Amino acid sequence: MRKTILSILFSMCVTTYAQLPSTDPLQKSGEIFVKLSIPFIKLKQTVREGIDISIIDLGVVHWAGTSLPGEKGNVVLAGHRSTKTAPFYKIEGVRIGDQILFTNKNKVVTEYKVYEMFVVDPTNMDIIYPPSNPNDSILTIFTCHPIGSKSKRFVVRARLSSP
């Protein structure tokens, strides 16, 4: 029996809501469009476009249809914590005030600063919605929690500090 994209996403520890439907072709793009760096935990990863499971298995993904780095709204990133490439294995080591940097193809750096971290149930979709203030520019990174489990989501929130 063929698994639906919905059941695959749940089984791989990723919620199923995005600004674009999971069936949108952009969700399978896999195009690398920025580099992500979180210096404190020594994370350096490329970020690919789309939430298709084949893309998530390659590393950090951007939920197509959410904001892009530096734009108003919510930039939403997801990635595995302890399977496949496990880009967010050390994410709990991030601290309030830590830098999260994006570098685009033109070498322009966009900086965010961490302002909160918390744990939610996997059904909590509030983490991926745009901020209540339409002028805010935030970043949401989420991954499974605790390590080796998909029972919760560990969330890091950061605010744009330099465009």
OpenMM code with the backbone's topology and positions (N, CA, C; nanometers):
from openmm import Vec3, app, unit

residues = "MET ARG LYS THR ILE LEU SER ILE LEU PHE SER MET CYS VAL THR THR TYR ALA GLN LEU PRO SER THR ASP PRO LEU GLN LYS SER GLY GLU ILE PHE VAL LYS LEU SER ILE PRO PHE ILE LYS LEU LYS GLN THR VAL ARG GLU GLY ILE ASP ILE SER ILE ILE ASP LEU GLY VAL VAL HIS TRP ALA GLY THR SER LEU PRO GLY GLU LYS GLY ASN VAL VAL LEU ALA GLY HIS ARG SER THR LYS THR ALA PRO PHE TYR LYS ILE GLU GLY VAL ARG ILE GLY ASP GLN ILE LEU PHE THR ASN LYS ASN LYS VAL VAL THR GLU TYR LYS VAL TYR GLU MET PHE VAL VAL ASP PRO THR ASN MET ASP ILE ILE TYR PRO PRO SER ASN PRO ASN ASP SER ILE LEU THR ILE PHE THR CYS HIS PRO ILE GLY SER LYS SER LYS ARG PHE VAL VAL ARG ALA ARG LEU SER SER PRO".split()
positions = [
    Vec3(0.0840, -0.1181, 0.0000),
    Vec3(0.0000, 0.0000, 0.0000),
    Vec3(0.0888, 0.1248, 0.0000),
    Vec3(0.0548, 0.2201, -0.0836),
    Vec3(0.1338, 0.3440, -0.0919),
    Vec3(0.1031, 0.4343, 0.0256),
    Vec3(0.2087, 0.4894, 0.0823),
    Vec3(0.1903, 0.5858, 0.1909),
    Vec3(0.1576, 0.7218, 0.1309),
    Vec3(0.0712, 0.7924, 0.1960),
    Vec3(0.0429, 0.9290, 0.1522),
    Vec3(0.1521, 1.0207, 0.2033),
    Vec3(0.1659, 1.1358, 0.1429),
    Vec3(0.2654, 1.2329, 0.1881),
    Vec3(0.2403, 1.2696, 0.3334),
    Vec3(0.1142, 1.2751, 0.3735),
    Vec3(0.0797, 1.3087, 0.5111),
    Vec3(0.1360, 1.2054, 0.6077),
    Vec3(0.1150, 1.0774, 0.5811),
    Vec3(0.1651, 0.9752, 0.6728),
    Vec3(0.3162, 0.9694, 0.6726),
    Vec3(0.3782, 0.9965, 0.5586),
    Vec3(0.5239, 0.9984, 0.5530),
    Vec3(0.5779, 1.1112, 0.6393),
    Vec3(0.5203, 1.2302, 0.6275),
    Vec3(0.5674, 1.3434, 0.7068),
    Vec3(0.5512, 1.3172, 0.8556),
    Vec3(0.4382, 1.2603, 0.8966),
    Vec3(0.4211, 1.2295, 1.0383),
    Vec3(0.5236, 1.1267, 1.0837),
    Vec3(0.5471, 1.0252, 1.0023),
    Vec3(0.6403, 0.9201, 1.0424),
    Vec3(0.7836, 0.9701, 1.0473),
    Vec3(0.8160, 1.0752, 0.9735),
    Vec3(0.9515, 1.1277, 0.9716),
    Vec3(0.9683, 1.2465, 1.0654),
    Vec3(0.8693, 1.2713, 1.1515),
    Vec3(0.8847, 1.3720, 1.2565),
    Vec3(0.8713, 1.5145, 1.2058),
    Vec3(0.7871, 1.5390, 1.1096),
    Vec3(0.7657, 1.6733, 1.0588),
    Vec3(0.6163, 1.6982, 1.0530),
    Vec3(0.5743, 1.8140, 1.1009),
    Vec3(0.4333, 1.8468, 1.0917),
    Vec3(0.3962, 1.8661, 0.9464),
    Vec3(0.2688, 1.8711, 0.9155),
    Vec3(0.2259, 1.8665, 0.7770),
    Vec3(0.1669, 1.9961, 0.7237),
    Vec3(0.1751, 2.1036, 0.7978),
    Vec3(0.1208, 2.2289, 0.7509),
    Vec3(0.2313, 2.3151, 0.6918),
    Vec3(0.2049, 2.3742, 0.5805),
    Vec3(0.2963, 2.4735, 0.5238),
    Vec3(0.2112, 2.5785, 0.4563),
    Vec3(0.2716, 2.6901, 0.4229),
    Vec3(0.1977, 2.7949, 0.3544),
    Vec3(0.1534, 2.7488, 0.2162),
    Vec3(0.2297, 2.6613, 0.1549),
    Vec3(0.1907, 2.5993, 0.0292),
    Vec3(0.1531, 2.4548, 0.0572),
    Vec3(0.0585, 2.3989, -0.0164),
    Vec3(0.0221, 2.2589, 0.0076),
    Vec3(0.1409, 2.1662, -0.0159),
    Vec3(0.1428, 2.0548, 0.0544),
    Vec3(0.2531, 1.9598, 0.0400),
    Vec3(0.2629, 1.9059, -0.1016),
    Vec3(0.1558, 1.9170, -0.1786),
    Vec3(0.1562, 1.8684, -0.3168),
    Vec3(0.2102, 1.9706, -0.4160),
    Vec3(0.2341, 2.0934, -0.3694),
    Vec3(0.2875, 2.1964, -0.4580),
    Vec3(0.4255, 2.1542, -0.5081),
    Vec3(0.4534, 2.1685, -0.6376),
    Vec3(0.5832, 2.1272, -0.6922),
    Vec3(0.7034, 2.1920, -0.6232),
    Vec3(0.6864, 2.3117, -0.5692),
    Vec3(0.7958, 2.3796, -0.5014),
    Vec3(0.8420, 2.3027, -0.3768),
    Vec3(0.7512, 2.2242, -0.3175),
    Vec3(0.7871, 2.1466, -0.1984),
    Vec3(0.8855, 2.0342, -0.2316),
    Vec3(0.9033, 2.0041, -0.3601),
    Vec3(0.9983, 1.9011, -0.4022),
    Vec3(1.1192, 1.9609, -0.4728),
    Vec3(1.1323, 2.0921, -0.4670),
    Vec3(1.2381, 2.1605, -0.5402),
    Vec3(1.3769, 2.1110, -0.5003),
    Vec3(1.4075, 2.1179, -0.3730),
    Vec3(1.5389, 2.0780, -0.3253),
    Vec3(1.6493, 2.1757, -0.3610),
    Vec3(1.6110, 2.2870, -0.4214),
    Vec3(1.7107, 2.3868, -0.4619),
    Vec3(1.7775, 2.4481, -0.3396),
    Vec3(1.9093, 2.4540, -0.3436),
    Vec3(1.9844, 2.5198, -0.2369),
    Vec3(1.9774, 2.6696, -0.2626),
    Vec3(1.9308, 2.7459, -0.1628),
    Vec3(1.9190, 2.8900, -0.1869),
    Vec3(1.9900, 2.9764, -0.0833),
    Vec3(2.0252, 2.9225, 0.0316),
    Vec3(2.1041, 2.9962, 0.1300),
    Vec3(2.1903, 2.8983, 0.2087),
    Vec3(2.2861, 2.9565, 0.2809),
    Vec3(2.3651, 2.8793, 0.3764),
    Vec3(2.3257, 2.9260, 0.5149),
    Vec3(2.3144, 2.8326, 0.6065),
    Vec3(2.2776, 2.8591, 0.7449),
    Vec3(2.3986, 2.8342, 0.8330),
    Vec3(2.4195, 2.9242, 0.9282),
    Vec3(2.5279, 2.9066, 1.0242),
    Vec3(2.4781, 2.9443, 1.1631),
    Vec3(2.5041, 2.8557, 1.2591),
    Vec3(2.4785, 2.8864, 1.3995),
    Vec3(2.6133, 2.8671, 1.4685),
    Vec3(2.6928, 2.9756, 1.4771),
    Vec3(2.8308, 2.9637, 1.5241),
    Vec3(2.8485, 2.8956, 1.6592),
    Vec3(2.7619, 2.9237, 1.7565),
    Vec3(2.7827, 2.8707, 1.8907),
    Vec3(2.7829, 2.7185, 1.8938),
    Vec3(2.7007, 2.6549, 1.8091),
    Vec3(2.6978, 2.5078, 1.8059),
    Vec3(2.7742, 2.4529, 1.6847),
    Vec3(2.8469, 2.5424, 1.6179),
    Vec3(2.9312, 2.5045, 1.5042),
    Vec3(2.8515, 2.4354, 1.3922),
    Vec3(2.7316, 2.4865, 1.3676),
    Vec3(2.6477, 2.4328, 1.2608),
    Vec3(2.6669, 2.5145, 1.1342),
    Vec3(2.6968, 2.4471, 1.0260),
    Vec3(2.7024, 2.5091, 0.8933),
    Vec3(2.6334, 2.4134, 0.7988),
    Vec3(2.5235, 2.4603, 0.7394),
    Vec3(2.4431, 2.3763, 0.6513),
    Vec3(2.3892, 2.4589, 0.5354),
    Vec3(2.3715, 2.3923, 0.4239),
    Vec3(2.2955, 2.4550, 0.3169),
    Vec3(2.1481, 2.4347, 0.3490),
    Vec3(2.0650, 2.5238, 0.2991),
    Vec3(1.9206, 2.5133, 0.3197),
    Vec3(1.8567, 2.4890, 0.1842),
    Vec3(1.7752, 2.3856, 0.1791),
    Vec3(1.7061, 2.3489, 0.0559),
    Vec3(1.5595, 2.3878, 0.0655),
    Vec3(1.5017, 2.4133, -0.0496),
    Vec3(1.3605, 2.4515, -0.0582),
    Vec3(1.2727, 2.3273, -0.0636),
    Vec3(1.1698, 2.3232, 0.0212),
    Vec3(1.0683, 2.2185, 0.0126),
    Vec3(1.0636, 2.1242, 0.1298),
    Vec3(0.9428, 2.0735, 0.1588),
    Vec3(0.9232, 1.9837, 0.2719),
    Vec3(0.9030, 1.8393, 0.2320),
    Vec3(0.9231, 1.8070, 0.1070),
    Vec3(0.9126, 1.6673, 0.0670),
    Vec3(1.0157, 1.5864, 0.1463),
    Vec3(0.9790, 1.4665, 0.1861),
    Vec3(1.0652, 1.3852, 0.2712),
    Vec3(1.2003, 1.3590, 0.2057),
    Vec3(1.2036, 1.3490, 0.0753),
    Vec3(1.3312, 1.3266, 0.0063),
    Vec3(1.4244, 1.4461, 0.0222),
    Vec3(1.3694, 1.5642, 0.0424),
    Vec3(1.4492, 1.6856, 0.0628),
    Vec3(1.4919, 1.6955, 0.2096),
    Vec3(1.4002, 1.6681, 0.3011),
    Vec3(1.4319, 1.6730, 0.4439),
    Vec3(1.5453, 1.5756, 0.4772),
    Vec3(1.5449, 1.4621, 0.4123),
    Vec3(1.6503, 1.3632, 0.4382),
    Vec3(1.7895, 1.4132, 0.3991),
    Vec3(1.7966, 1.5197, 0.3204),
    Vec3(1.9253, 1.5754, 0.2778),
    Vec3(1.9811, 1.6793, 0.3744),
    Vec3(1.8980, 1.7300, 0.4659),
    Vec3(1.9461, 1.8303, 0.5611),
    Vec3(1.8380, 1.9285, 0.6003),
    Vec3(1.8775, 2.0528, 0.6217),
    Vec3(1.7851, 2.1588, 0.6641),
    Vec3(1.6978, 2.2003, 0.5462),
    Vec3(1.5683, 2.2183, 0.5732),
    Vec3(1.4750, 2.2598, 0.4683),
    Vec3(1.4000, 2.3860, 0.5093),
    Vec3(1.3629, 2.4612, 0.4079),
    Vec3(1.2793, 2.5805, 0.4231),
    Vec3(1.1395, 2.5434, 0.3762),
    Vec3(1.0397, 2.5753, 0.4564),
    Vec3(0.9027, 2.5462, 0.4171),
    Vec3(0.8606, 2.6459, 0.3106),
    Vec3(0.8538, 2.5997, 0.1890),
    Vec3(0.8144, 2.6843, 0.0766),
    Vec3(0.6830, 2.7540, 0.1089),
    Vec3(0.6799, 2.8829, 0.0793),
    Vec3(0.5609, 2.9623, 0.1058),
    Vec3(0.5720, 3.0431, 0.2336),
    Vec3(0.6677, 3.0072, 0.3220),
    Vec3(0.6916, 3.0924, 0.4388),
    Vec3(0.7933, 3.1983, 0.3963),
    Vec3(0.8162, 3.2950, 0.4831),
    Vec3(0.9054, 3.4065, 0.4487),
    Vec3(1.0459, 3.3578, 0.4168),
    Vec3(1.1175, 3.4407, 0.3429),
    Vec3(1.2582, 3.4163, 0.3145),
    Vec3(1.3417, 3.4960, 0.4149),
    Vec3(1.4646, 3.4535, 0.4405),
    Vec3(1.5488, 3.5275, 0.5353),
    Vec3(1.5561, 3.6768, 0.5015),
    Vec3(1.5328, 3.7595, 0.6036),
    Vec3(1.5350, 3.9042, 0.5876),
    Vec3(1.4001, 3.9657, 0.5581),
    Vec3(1.3021, 3.8850, 0.5214),
    Vec3(1.1682, 3.9369, 0.4923),
    Vec3(1.0856, 3.9445, 0.6193),
    Vec3(0.9786, 4.0244, 0.6137),
    Vec3(0.8807, 4.0265, 0.7219),
    Vec3(0.8075, 3.8933, 0.7220),
    Vec3(0.7677, 3.8514, 0.8407),
    Vec3(0.6959, 3.7246, 0.8535),
    Vec3(0.7793, 3.6226, 0.9289),
    Vec3(0.7510, 3.4954, 0.9037),
    Vec3(0.8136, 3.3849, 0.9756),
    Vec3(0.8877, 3.2952, 0.8766),
    Vec3(1.0200, 3.2904, 0.8881),
    Vec3(1.1021, 3.1980, 0.8103),
    Vec3(1.0978, 3.0665, 0.8865),
    Vec3(1.0493, 2.9597, 0.8248),
    Vec3(1.0354, 2.8327, 0.8954),
    Vec3(1.1319, 2.7296, 0.8372),
    Vec3(1.2155, 2.6758, 0.9265),
    Vec3(1.3118, 2.5721, 0.8893),
    Vec3(1.2849, 2.4469, 0.9719),
    Vec3(1.3094, 2.3333, 0.9101),
    Vec3(1.2958, 2.2049, 0.9798),
    Vec3(1.4120, 2.1159, 0.9399),
    Vec3(1.4370, 2.0174, 1.0219),
    Vec3(1.5419, 1.9208, 0.9917),
    Vec3(1.5420, 1.8098, 1.0942),
    Vec3(1.6031, 1.7000, 1.0564),
    Vec3(1.6117, 1.5865, 1.1479),
    Vec3(1.7047, 1.6168, 1.2646),
    Vec3(1.6798, 1.5487, 1.3743),
    Vec3(1.7616, 1.5652, 1.4940),
    Vec3(1.8574, 1.4484, 1.5136),
    Vec3(1.8110, 1.3287, 1.4835),
    Vec3(1.8960, 1.2127, 1.5104),
    Vec3(1.8928, 1.1084, 1.3991),
    Vec3(1.8319, 1.1395, 1.2876),
    Vec3(1.8306, 1.0469, 1.1739),
    Vec3(1.8857, 1.1176, 1.0509),
    Vec3(1.9157, 1.0395, 0.9509),
    Vec3(1.9710, 1.0897, 0.8243),
    Vec3(2.0907, 1.1803, 0.8530),
    Vec3(2.0896, 1.3040, 0.8074),
    Vec3(2.2055, 1.3923, 0.8268),
    Vec3(2.2072, 1.4582, 0.9656),
    Vec3(2.0974, 1.4519, 1.0398),
    Vec3(2.0859, 1.5057, 1.1769),
    Vec3(2.1458, 1.6458, 1.1932),
    Vec3(2.1054, 1.7428, 1.1110),
    Vec3(2.1648, 1.8760, 1.1218),
    Vec3(2.1377, 1.9453, 1.2547),
    Vec3(2.0275, 1.9114, 1.3203),
    Vec3(1.9921, 1.9805, 1.4441),
    Vec3(2.0203, 1.8968, 1.5696),
    Vec3(2.1147, 1.8071, 1.5614),
    Vec3(2.1497, 1.7225, 1.6749),
    Vec3(2.1872, 1.8054, 1.7977),
    Vec3(2.2620, 1.9143, 1.7800),
    Vec3(2.3102, 1.9962, 1.8921),
    Vec3(2.2250, 2.1203, 1.9175),
    Vec3(2.1063, 2.1287, 1.8608),
    Vec3(2.0263, 2.2509, 1.8659),
    Vec3(1.9939, 2.2949, 2.0091),
    Vec3(1.9859, 2.2018, 2.1036),
    Vec3(1.9574, 2.2408, 2.2419),
    Vec3(2.0706, 2.3207, 2.3051),
    Vec3(2.1875, 2.3223, 2.2414),
    Vec3(2.2999, 2.4000, 2.2920),
    Vec3(2.2910, 2.5480, 2.2613),
    Vec3(2.1954, 2.5875, 2.1789),
    Vec3(2.1761, 2.7290, 2.1451),
    Vec3(2.1302, 2.8043, 2.2693),
    Vec3(2.1748, 2.9305, 2.2824),
    Vec3(2.1391, 3.0129, 2.3973),
    Vec3(2.0700, 3.1420, 2.3519),
    Vec3(1.9956, 3.2011, 2.4413),
    Vec3(1.9339, 3.3310, 2.4143),
    Vec3(2.0450, 3.4281, 2.3745),
    Vec3(2.0235, 3.5033, 2.2670),
    Vec3(2.1213, 3.6004, 2.2192),
    Vec3(2.2174, 3.5464, 2.1147),
    Vec3(2.2201, 3.4136, 2.0952),
    Vec3(2.3096, 3.3566, 1.9941),
    Vec3(2.2701, 3.4019, 1.8540),
    Vec3(2.3717, 3.4116, 1.7692),
    Vec3(2.3509, 3.4487, 1.6288),
    Vec3(2.3079, 3.3274, 1.5464),
    Vec3(2.2195, 3.3546, 1.4521),
    Vec3(2.1873, 3.2605, 1.3457),
    Vec3(2.2034, 3.3391, 1.2169),
    Vec3(2.2884, 3.2929, 1.1287),
    Vec3(2.3237, 3.3673, 1.0088),
    Vec3(2.2817, 3.2937, 0.8823),
    Vec3(2.2331, 3.3707, 0.7875),
    Vec3(2.2045, 3.3202, 0.6533),
    Vec3(2.2942, 3.3944, 0.5562),
    Vec3(2.3519, 3.3240, 0.4614),
    Vec3(2.4305, 3.3857, 0.3548),
    Vec3(2.3693, 3.3426, 0.2231),
    Vec3(2.3272, 3.4400, 0.1432),
    Vec3(2.2645, 3.4050, 0.0158),
    Vec3(2.3693, 3.3905, -0.0947),
    Vec3(2.3229, 3.3613, -0.2147),
    Vec3(2.4134, 3.3381, -0.3281),
    Vec3(2.4964, 3.4606, -0.3642),
    Vec3(2.4494, 3.5794, -0.3266),
    Vec3(2.5237, 3.7032, -0.3527),
    Vec3(2.6144, 3.7409, -0.2361),
    Vec3(2.6312, 3.6493, -0.1402),
    Vec3(2.7175, 3.6687, -0.0221),
    Vec3(2.6629, 3.7720, 0.0763),
    Vec3(2.5349, 3.8044, 0.0662),
    Vec3(2.4712, 3.8950, 0.1610),
    Vec3(2.4351, 3.8145, 0.2859),
    Vec3(2.4760, 3.8658, 0.4020),
    Vec3(2.4513, 3.7968, 0.5283),
    Vec3(2.3328, 3.8609, 0.5995),
    Vec3(2.2408, 3.7773, 0.6457),
    Vec3(2.1266, 3.8212, 0.7242),
    Vec3(2.1400, 3.7576, 0.8617),
    Vec3(2.1305, 3.8407, 0.9657),
    Vec3(2.1516, 3.7924, 1.1015),
    Vec3(2.0227, 3.7941, 1.1827),
    Vec3(2.0009, 3.6853, 1.2533),
    Vec3(1.8926, 3.6737, 1.3502),
    Vec3(1.9563, 3.6479, 1.4862),
    Vec3(1.8863, 3.6871, 1.5941),
    Vec3(1.9321, 3.6605, 1.7312),
    Vec3(1.8237, 3.5803, 1.8037),
    Vec3(1.8666, 3.4727, 1.8674),
    Vec3(1.7747, 3.3846, 1.9391),
    Vec3(1.7116, 3.4599, 2.0555),
    Vec3(1.5777, 3.4494, 2.0660),
    Vec3(1.5103, 3.5129, 2.1791),
    Vec3(1.4285, 3.4160, 2.2638),
    Vec3(1.4029, 3.2951, 2.2137),
    Vec3(1.3336, 3.1976, 2.2975),
    Vec3(1.3505, 3.0572, 2.2413),
    Vec3(1.3373, 2.9608, 2.3323),
    Vec3(1.3397, 2.8190, 2.2971),
    Vec3(1.2336, 2.7512, 2.3820),
    Vec3(1.1644, 2.6554, 2.3241),
    Vec3(1.0589, 2.5875, 2.3979),
    Vec3(1.0270, 2.4544, 2.3306),
    Vec3(0.9471, 2.3747, 2.3986),
    Vec3(0.9073, 2.2433, 2.3490),
    Vec3(0.7564, 2.2433, 2.3312),
    Vec3(0.7098, 2.1855, 2.2206),
    Vec3(0.5664, 2.1775, 2.1921),
    Vec3(0.5300, 2.0356, 2.1486),
    Vec3(0.4014, 2.0084, 2.1524),
    Vec3(0.3508, 1.8837, 2.0959),
    Vec3(0.3606, 1.8913, 1.9436),
    Vec3(0.3733, 1.7776, 1.8770),
    Vec3(0.3855, 1.7808, 1.7306),
    Vec3(0.2606, 1.8327, 1.6596),
    Vec3(0.1487, 1.8376, 1.7293),
    Vec3(0.0252, 1.8885, 1.6689),
    Vec3(0.0129, 2.0396, 1.6799),
    Vec3(0.1037, 2.1046, 1.7518),
    Vec3(0.0986, 2.2497, 1.7702),
    Vec3(0.1452, 2.3191, 1.6422),
    Vec3(0.0510, 2.3746, 1.5685),
    Vec3(0.0821, 2.4398, 1.4424),
    Vec3(0.1119, 2.5885, 1.4564),
    Vec3(0.0925, 2.6443, 1.5747),
    Vec3(0.1165, 2.7868, 1.5953),
    Vec3(0.2595, 2.8269, 1.5616),
    Vec3(0.3535, 2.7353, 1.5765),
    Vec3(0.4944, 2.7704, 1.5559),
    Vec3(0.5275, 2.8080, 1.4124),
    Vec3(0.4445, 2.7701, 1.3190),
    Vec3(0.4778, 2.7985, 1.1792),
    Vec3(0.3950, 2.9110, 1.1191),
    Vec3(0.3030, 2.9640, 1.1965),
    Vec3(0.2208, 3.0737, 1.1460),
    Vec3(0.2993, 3.2047, 1.1449),
    Vec3(0.2564, 3.2991, 1.0636),
    Vec3(0.3205, 3.4323, 1.0656),
    Vec3(0.3056, 3.4958, 1.2034),
    Vec3(0.3961, 3.5865, 1.2401),
    Vec3(0.3843, 3.6537, 1.3705),
    Vec3(0.2586, 3.7394, 1.3756),
    Vec3(0.2099, 3.7637, 1.4970),
    Vec3(0.0877, 3.8434, 1.5118),
    Vec3(0.1077, 3.9863, 1.4642),
    Vec3(0.2288, 4.0388, 1.4791),
    Vec3(0.2604, 4.1723, 1.4278),
    Vec3(0.3140, 4.1547, 1.2855),
    Vec3(0.2429, 4.2033, 1.1846),
    Vec3(0.2866, 4.1824, 1.0458),
    Vec3(0.4188, 4.2491, 1.0106),
    Vec3(0.4689, 4.3375, 1.0969),
    Vec3(0.5984, 4.4023, 1.0728),
    Vec3(0.7162, 4.3252, 1.1306),
    Vec3(0.6874, 4.2192, 1.2083),
    Vec3(0.7938, 4.1388, 1.2685),
    Vec3(0.8600, 4.0485, 1.1642),
    Vec3(0.9877, 4.0252, 1.1851),
    Vec3(1.0653, 3.9322, 1.1027),
    Vec3(1.1272, 3.8308, 1.1974),
    Vec3(1.0703, 3.7092, 1.1984),
    Vec3(1.1199, 3.6073, 1.2898),
    Vec3(1.1627, 3.4831, 1.2129),
    Vec3(1.2364, 3.4004, 1.2829),
    Vec3(1.2836, 3.2725, 1.2319),
    Vec3(1.2381, 3.1653, 1.3289),
    Vec3(1.1842, 3.0575, 1.2774),
    Vec3(1.1458, 2.9430, 1.3591),
    Vec3(1.2182, 2.8204, 1.3066),
    Vec3(1.2948, 2.7570, 1.3933),
    Vec3(1.3598, 2.6304, 1.3615),
    Vec3(1.2967, 2.5259, 1.4518),
    Vec3(1.2564, 2.4124, 1.3932),
    Vec3(1.2049, 2.3068, 1.4797),
    Vec3(1.2553, 2.1706, 1.4351),
    Vec3(1.2617, 2.0823, 1.5346),
    Vec3(1.3110, 1.9468, 1.5134),
    Vec3(1.2511, 1.8577, 1.6211),
    Vec3(1.2677, 1.7284, 1.6071),
    Vec3(1.2109, 1.6348, 1.7038),
    Vec3(1.2796, 1.6460, 1.8392),
    Vec3(1.2046, 1.6062, 1.9427),
    Vec3(1.2540, 1.6146, 2.0798),
    Vec3(1.1846, 1.5086, 2.1627),
    Vec3(1.2516, 1.4462, 2.2568),
    Vec3(1.3957, 1.4490, 2.2779),
    Vec3(1.4695, 1.3713, 2.1685),
    Vec3(1.6013, 1.3752, 2.1730),
    Vec3(1.6809, 1.3049, 2.0726),
    Vec3(1.6358, 1.1592, 2.0674),
    Vec3(1.6119, 1.1110, 1.9462),
    Vec3(1.5696, 0.9728, 1.9268),
    Vec3(1.4201, 0.9503, 1.9362),
    Vec3(1.3450, 1.0565, 1.9602),
    Vec3(1.2001, 1.0454, 1.9743),
    Vec3(1.1326, 1.1487, 1.8859),
    Vec3(1.0101, 1.1204, 1.8480),
    Vec3(0.9321, 1.2196, 1.7745),
    Vec3(0.8069, 1.2601, 1.8517),
    Vec3(0.8126, 1.2449, 1.9843),
    Vec3(0.6953, 1.2733, 2.0670),
    Vec3(0.6718, 1.4224, 2.0895),
    Vec3(0.7760, 1.5040, 2.0737),
    Vec3(0.7646, 1.6491, 2.0924),
    Vec3(0.8467, 1.7194, 1.9848),
    Vec3(0.8395, 1.8531, 1.9839),
    Vec3(0.9215, 1.9344, 1.8945),
    Vec3(0.9990, 2.0366, 1.9773),
    Vec3(1.1281, 2.0472, 1.9500),
    Vec3(1.2111, 2.1504, 2.0109),
    Vec3(1.2127, 2.2666, 1.9141),
    Vec3(1.1825, 2.3860, 1.9635),
    Vec3(1.1668, 2.5040, 1.8791),
    Vec3(1.2648, 2.6120, 1.9234),
    Vec3(1.3307, 2.6713, 1.8260),
    Vec3(1.4171, 2.7880, 1.8485),
    Vec3(1.3565, 2.9032, 1.7720),
    Vec3(1.3375, 3.0151, 1.8399),
    Vec3(1.2863, 3.1354, 1.7749),
    Vec3(1.3934, 3.2433, 1.7792),
    Vec3(1.4049, 3.3141, 1.6682),
    Vec3(1.5025, 3.4233, 1.6592),
    Vec3(1.4372, 3.5407, 1.5876),
    Vec3(1.4905, 3.6596, 1.6159),
    Vec3(1.4371, 3.7824, 1.5563),
    Vec3(1.5449, 3.8439, 1.4664),
    Vec3(1.5019, 3.8994, 1.3548),
    Vec3(1.5928, 3.9643, 1.2615),
    Vec3(1.6657, 4.0773, 1.3329),
    Vec3(1.8004, 4.0773, 1.3223),
    Vec3(1.8773, 4.1845, 1.3849),
    Vec3(1.9549, 4.2662, 1.2822),
    Vec3(1.9754, 4.2099, 1.1617),
    Vec3(2.0358, 4.2883, 1.0539),
    Vec3(1.9946, 4.2297, 0.9206),
    Vec3(1.9400, 4.3140, 0.8343),
    Vec3(1.8947, 4.2649, 0.7031),
    Vec3(2.0082, 4.2260, 0.6110),
] * unit.nanometer
topology = app.Topology()
chain = topology.addChain("A")
for resn in residues:
    res = topology.addResidue(resn, chain)
    for name in ("N", "CA", "C"):
        topology.addAtom(name, app.Element.getBySymbol(name[0]), res)
